[in-house]
Amino acid sequence: MSERYYISPLARDSRNRVRPAILDSQAWLVEPDRQVNRVMQSGITEGEPDVPWCCCFLEAQNHAALGAVEDVYLMPDYSLDGSLSGMDDNSKVEMMTRLTALGVDMTVIDNSSSYRDVLAAIAERLGNTEFDANSLA
């Protein structure tokens, strides 16, 4: 099993709680060994999330199937401390484009930035003031 970051829309479960929609997908339900290690999402105002998506850190065996879930983005498999200058150009462009479309301020990210910096920019967009990129292993 390995861990990866995903961007997932939010949905409501049977008890009307907001949670990552990927957790209701068939791909997640058939995953034999699965674990949610971390979810970053925005606050809730008047019963609705301020931002309709979240970033989750999932442990699973079949990331390709999970990444194929509709409206879910499987972020690149890359070292947290790796400089983006070393990331595959196609993966980097897709990541930057998708995150920008979601309202993440990617103007603060350049080739000298780390993947950890990207996660911090996501947390900022979600209004997660308690996020500490340095606490990630």
C-alpha positions, 0 to 999 in steps of 0.5 A: 500500500502507498499514500497519495494526495487527492483533490475530491469534491465534497458530498453528504453521507447518509447522516448528512455529514460533509465528507470527500465524495471519493469515499463513496465511490465504487473504487474506494468501496472495493479497495481491500486495504484502505485508510484515510490519513488526513483530510483538509477541507474548508469551514462550514457556513450555514450548513454548507462548505465554504469551498466545495472540494477537499484535499485528502491523503489516502492509503490504498493499493489501487491509486489508478482506480481511485484517480479515475473516479469522476471529478477526482484529481490524483495529485502527482506521486512526488517527494514532499521536499522535492523541488518542482523543478524535478517534477515531470513537466506534464504532471506539473502543468496539469497540477498547476492548471487544475489547482489554479482552476480551483482557486488555489493561488499558484502565483506563489509557486515556482520551480524552486517551490517544494511539493510541501509548498503546494500543499500549503497553498491548498491549505490556504485556499481552504482557509485551513489556518492550522495546517503546518506543512512541516508536520507532514512526514 
